[in-house]
Amino acid sequence: MQVRRQSETARNKGYAIAALTDAPQNILEKIVWQKEREVAQMYVNASLDAVKSQVANVQSPKDFYGSLQNSRTKPALIAEVKKASPSKGVFREDFDPQAIARAYEIGGASCLSVLTDSEFFQGGFENLQLVRQVVDLPLLCKEFIIDPYQIYWGRSHGADAVLLIAAILTDAELTELQALIHQLGMAALVEVHTQSELDRVLQIPDVRLIGINNRNLENFVVELEQTKVLMDRLDPATRNKYLWVSESGIYTRQDLDFVQSCGASAVLVGESLIKQENIEEAVNNLLKQS
Ligand SMILES: O=P(O)(O)OC[C@@H](O)[C@@H](O)c1c[nH]c2ccccc12
């Protein structure tokens, strides 16, 4: 199902959006409708030109794709700085993004993902900046991107890569937003959950990194099998053309081995690491070959 936008105009112009005519059908729609409001407000807070000029002042992007491709661990780990989720609440009360990021880096992660959504995940763009100060790893801006403004905003806060969720974007938007991400020297992680989303993404030019989210963002059901279901149907040429990331619901070394056997070169892990007392040790244990 394609997620509906509440308003097509508010995104670009910064107007107040029209009164609700109907209710969001699922959590993803709820998030996207909230995002439209946030983006309209962002245009009001600072002009796009102002944000563009800030981009010139931040250090140039690190190579997110290369770091996954040349990872010393197989699969490569993208470890996520995530305080809470809408389905499970707060993962960790003593949430210190910098301490967590350091532990991930020392433990052996190849890249980090930083949740920037505040309303549903209790994250923030300031966390990107904080994490950027203490680690050298490339950083993914984990956001529900619907507008170019958010991409410039992420870059100005130190992002090296940006997530694009196929379920909330049209093909034209995916193409344009990815082109902007590339133009700013960052990597785009294009996320799919279903076969039809994957089929769409395979038609988009210049895609290099595809994430298979094992979690359905409409109802939060997680099935690791989703990586297998989608990857089994790929012919070898298509499979080799991209770098594949298996996302969500990964807890153990067996899970890592399973998604790797399906063809994933990297994994994106949040909850199972963030909940551990000793995060560095948890990363070590997860990456250790048996
Ligand atoms: O905490 P988990 O189950 O390890 O999942 C991490 C990550 O995959 C998940 O946070 C995620 C994947 N895609 C997203 C899109 C938006 C928000 C969150 C996500």
Ligand as a Chemical Component Dictionary entry (heavy atoms), coordinates in Angstrom:
data_LIG
# 
_chem_comp.id                   LIG 
_chem_comp.type                 NON-POLYMER 
_chem_comp.pdbx_formal_charge   0 
_chem_comp.three_letter_code    LIG 
# 
loop_
_chem_comp_atom.comp_id 
_chem_comp_atom.atom_id 
_chem_comp_atom.alt_atom_id 
_chem_comp_atom.type_symbol 
_chem_comp_atom.charge 
_chem_comp_atom.model_Cartn_x 
_chem_comp_atom.model_Cartn_y 
_chem_comp_atom.model_Cartn_z 
_chem_comp_atom.pdbx_ordinal 
LIG O1  O1  O 0 15.664 -1.730 16.568 1  
LIG P1  P1  P 0 15.797 -2.722 15.448 2  
LIG O2  O2  O 0 14.678 -3.722 15.407 3  
LIG O3  O3  O 0 17.154 -3.385 15.470 4  
LIG O4  O4  O 0 15.705 -1.890 14.071 5  
LIG C1  C1  C 0 16.662 -0.922 13.711 6  
LIG C2  C2  C 0 16.218 -0.202 12.416 7  
LIG O5  O5  O 0 16.198 -1.133 11.390 8  
LIG C3  C3  C 0 14.845 0.444  12.593 9  
LIG O6  O6  O 0 14.949 1.399  13.599 10 
LIG C4  C4  C 0 14.313 1.074  11.323 11 
LIG C5  C5  C 0 14.459 0.603  10.061 12 
LIG N1  N1  N 0 13.849 1.431  9.157  13 
LIG C6  C6  C 0 13.309 2.455  9.832  14 
LIG C7  C7  C 0 12.619 3.571  9.354  15 
LIG C8  C8  C 0 12.207 4.494  10.267 16 
LIG C9  C9  C 0 12.421 4.330  11.640 17 
LIG C10 C10 C 0 13.109 3.215  12.119 18 
LIG C11 C11 C 0 13.569 2.281  11.216 19 
# 
loop_
_chem_comp_bond.comp_id 
_chem_comp_bond.atom_id_1 
_chem_comp_bond.atom_id_2 
_chem_comp_bond.value_order 
_chem_comp_bond.pdbx_ordinal 
LIG O1  P1  DOUB 1  
LIG P1  O2  SING 2  
LIG P1  O3  SING 3  
LIG P1  O4  SING 4  
LIG O4  C1  SING 5  
LIG C1  C2  SING 6  
LIG C2  O5  SING 7  
LIG C2  C3  SING 8  
LIG C3  O6  SING 9  
LIG C3  C4  SING 10 
LIG C4  C5  DOUB 11 
LIG C4  C11 SING 12 
LIG C5  N1  SING 13 
LIG N1  C6  SING 14 
LIG C6  C7  SING 15 
LIG C6  C11 DOUB 16 
LIG C7  C8  DOUB 17 
LIG C8  C9  SING 18 
LIG C9  C10 DOUB 19 
LIG C10 C11 SING 20 
# 
